[in-house]
């Protein structure tokens, strides 16, 4: 099936972003193709399988193939892929709102996710460690507690651990794969909250309410909650002003001043955050 989008689209950037974070056993960037395993609930039944996609930039579309096991939920999977790749964005409108910040990268999109629980776990694992270390920890987690799945791709062997599986773990279990104790307790707490319905990651419609629920969880600070809002719920107007790299872009400015400066980018501050992360040459206008 073909999923259309409005150009321009910086596929080189998105492919590099997903490839650098690909989770061994679950995801693979294979040339032009991105493929991964996933599970979808359908009429109370959990269906498992895989998807494979590649951009067809000459016709402003994405070619999507899914496993026969997931055909009953084709529309749902297509929706998840649109969220992962930010296919519904209006890049020219966003670029107009961001002005000079976006002029050299109008095709930059917000990487979303296929599995919101997976994204949240990976955001917590990524606190204060490198992208590579976070992926290593997530791989260990998957190898030990992810469900094996059969696919035609040698690199795709597991599903990401479910909230139910992780809710049963102990802090010592997670410490055994290298997760620090407080972070381990946080992950178990999150899994239990999702499993019990106290943290409905897949049903959040009010982003501010979702952030409030996350911040109420011990071990989750505002950076992590905001990052989850950006990537799990595709929130377009979240500004990570407290982020280390963002602060570097505003030398000599206080957090309050940075936040006030960012007001000019409403309602696209999530995209402003992305551009600031990846535009090394940008400098703020000084009064």
C-alpha positions in Angstrom: 0.0 0.0 0.0 1.1 3.6 -0.6 1.0 6.3 2.1 1.2 9.8 0.7 2.7 13.0 2.2 3.3 16.6 1.4 6.8 17.4 0.3 9.6 18.3 1.0 10.7 15.4 3.1 14.3 15.0 4.3 14.5 11.2 4.0 18.3 11.1 4.5 17.9 12.7 7.9 14.9 10.5 9.0 16.7 7.3 7.8 19.8 8.2 9.7 17.8 9.0 12.8 15.9 5.7 12.8 19.0 3.7 11.8 21.1 5.1 14.6 18.5 4.0 17.1 17.4 0.7 15.6 16.8 -1.8 18.3 18.5 -5.1 17.6 16.0 -8.0 17.1 13.1 -5.6 16.7 14.1 -3.0 14.1 16.4 -2.8 11.1 17.4 -0.1 8.6 18.3 -2.1 5.5 19.3 0.2 2.7 16.2 2.1 1.8 14.0 -0.2 3.8 13.0 0.1 7.4 11.4 -2.9 9.0 10.3 -3.9 12.4 8.2 -6.3 14.5 5.0 -5.1 16.3 1.9 -6.3 18.1 -1.6 -4.8 17.7 -4.7 -5.4 19.7 -7.7 -6.2 17.6 -11.1 -7.0 19.1 -9.4 -8.0 22.3 -6.9 -10.3 20.5 -3.2 -9.5 20.3 -2.0 -9.9 16.7 1.8 -10.0 16.1 3.8 -9.6 13.0 6.1 -7.2 11.0 6.0 -4.2 8.7 8.4 -3.1 6.0 8.5 0.3 4.4 10.6 2.4 2.1 10.2 6.0 0.8 9.3 6.6 -2.8 10.4 10.2 -2.9 9.7 10.7 -6.6 5.9 10.2 -6.0 5.9 11.7 -2.5 4.8 8.4 -1.0 5.9 5.6 1.4 5.5 2.0 0.2 4.2 -0.1 3.2 4.1 -3.9 3.4 2.8 -5.8 6.4 2.8 -9.4 7.4 -0.4 -11.5 6.5 -1.0 -11.9 10.3 -1.6 -8.1 10.6 -3.9 -7.7 7.6 -7.0 -7.4 9.8 -5.4 -4.3 11.3 -4.0 -2.7 8.1 -5.6 0.7 8.8 -4.3 0.7 12.4 -0.7 -0.1 11.2 -0.9 2.5 8.5 -1.9 5.1 11.1 1.1 4.0 13.3 3.5 4.4 10.3 2.1 7.8 9.5 2.8 8.8 13.2 6.3 7.2 13.1 7.3 9.2 10.0 5.2 12.3 10.6 3.5 12.0 7.2 0.7 14.3 8.1 2.9 17.3 8.8 2.6 20.4 6.6 6.3 21.3 6.2 5.8 24.6 4.4 3.4 25.9 7.0 5.8 24.8 9.8 8.8 26.4 8.1 6.9 29.6 7.7 6.2 29.6 11.5 9.9 28.9 12.3 11.3 31.4 9.9 15.1 31.6 9.7 15.5 28.6 12.0 14.0 26.2 9.4 15.1 27.8 6.1 18.0 25.3 5.5 16.0 22.2 6.4 12.4 22.6 5.5 12.0 18.8 5.1 12.9 17.9 8.7 10.1 15.8 10.3 9.3 14.7 13.9 10.3 11.1 14.4 7.3 9.4 16.2 7.0 5.8 17.3 5.2 2.6 16.6 4.9 1.4 20.2 4.3 4.1 22.8 5.3 1.9 25.8 8.6 1.0 24.0 9.3 4.7 23.3 8.7 5.6 27.0 10.9 2.8 28.2 13.7 3.8 25.8 13.4 7.4 26.9 13.9 6.4 30.5 16.8 4.1 29.6 18.3 7.0 27.7 18.5 9.3 30.7 22.1 10.5 31.2 23.6 7.9 28.8 24.5 8.0 25.1 22.1 7.0 22.3 24.3 3.9 21.8 24.2 2.8 25.4 20.4 3.3 25.6 20.0 1.1 22.6 22.3 -1.5 24.2 20.2 -1.6 27.4 17.0 -1.9 25.4 18.5 -4.7 23.3 19.4 -6.6 26.5 15.9 -6.0 27.8 14.4 -7.4 24.6 16.7 -10.5 24.5 15.7 -11.5 28.0 12.0 -10.6 28.2 10.8 -9.9 24.7 8.6 -12.5 23.0 10.2 -14.4 20.1 8.4 -13.9 16.8 8.8 -15.5 13.4 9.6 -13.2 10.4 11.2 -13.6 7.0 13.9 -11.2 8.1 16.9 -12.7 9.9 17.4 -9.5 11.9 13.8 -9.4 13.2 13.5 -12.0 16.0 11.5 -10.5 18.9 8.7 -8.2 20.0 9.5 -5.5 22.5 8.7 -6.7 26.1 5.0 -6.0 27.0 4.0 -4.0 30.0 2.7 -7.2 31.5 6.1 -8.9 31.2 8.0 -5.9 32.6 5.6 -5.4 35.4 6.6 -8.7 36.9 10.4 -7.9 36.9 12.3 -6.9 40.0 14.9 -4.2 40.4 17.6 -6.9 40.7 16.4 -8.4 37.3 17.1 -5.0 35.6 20.3 -4.3 37.5 21.5 -7.6 36.1 21.4 -6.1 32.6 23.1 -2.9 33.6 20.1 -0.6 34.5 20.8 1.6 37.5 18.5 0.8 40.5 16.4 4.0 40.6 15.8 3.8 36.9 14.9 0.1 37.2 12.3 0.9 39.9 10.9 3.6 37.6 10.6 1.3 34.6 8.8 -1.4 36.7 6.5 1.3 38.1 5.7 2.6 34.6 5.0 -1.0 33.3 2.6 -1.7 36.3 0.8 1.7 35.7 0.3 0.9 32.0 -0.8 -2.6 32.7 -3.3 -1.5 35.4 -4.7 1.3 33.2 -3.4 4.1 35.4 -1.1 5.4 32.6 -3.0 4.9 29.3 -0.2 5.7 27.0 -2.2 4.7 23.9 -5.3 6.7 24.8 -3.9 10.1 25.7 -5.7 12.9 23.9 -4.7 15.8 26.1 -1.0 16.1 26.0 -0.8 18.3 29.1 -2.7 15.7 31.0 -0.4 13.0 29.7 2.7 15.0 30.8 1.1 15.5 34.3 0.5 11.7 34.6 4.2 11.0 33.6 5.6 13.6 36.0 3.6 12.0 38.9 5.7 8.8 38.3 8.8 8.7 40.6 12.0 8.9 38.4 10.4 10.9 35.5 11.5 14.5 35.2 10.3 17.2 32.8 12.8 16.4 30.1 11.7 12.8 29.8 8.0 13.7 30.0 8.4 16.3 27.3 10.4 14.0 25.1 7.7 11.3 25.4 5.0 13.9 24.6 7.0 14.9 21.4 7.6 11.4 20.1 4.8 9.3 21.5 1.9 11.7 21.1 3.3 13.8 18.3 2.8 17.0 20.3 3.8 19.9 17.9 4.4 22.6 20.5 6.8 21.2 23.2 10.0 23.1 23.8 12.9 21.3 25.6 14.5 24.5 26.9 16.2 22.6 29.7 18.0 20.3 27.3 21.8 20.5 27.5 22.3 21.0 23.7 19.5 23.5 23.4 21.0 25.6 26.2 24.3 25.6 24.3 22.5 27.3 21.4 21.7 30.2 23.6 25.1 31.2 25.2 24.8 33.5 28.2 20.9 33.3 28.4 19.0 32.1 31.4 16.4 29.4 31.1 13.7 32.0 31.5 15.1 34.1 28.7 15.4 31.0 26.4 11.8 30.1 27.1 10.7 33.7 26.2 12.8 33.6 23.0 11.1 30.4 22.0 7.6 31.9 22.2 8.2 33.2 18.7 8.0 29.7 17.4 4.6 28.8 18.7 2.7 26.6 17.9 5.7 24.6 16.4 8.1 24.6 19.3 8.6 20.8 19.0 10.0 21.3 15.5 12.0 24.3 16.7 13.6 21.9 19.3 14.5 19.4 16.4 16.0 22.2 14.3 18.0 23.5 17.2 19.4 20.0 17.9 20.5 19.4 14.4 21.4 22.9 13.1 25.0 23.6 14.4 25.2 26.9 12.7 22.2 28.7 14.0 22.6 31.6 16.4 20.0 33.6 18.2 19.2 37.2 17.3 20.6 39.3 20.1 18.6 42.3 21.3 
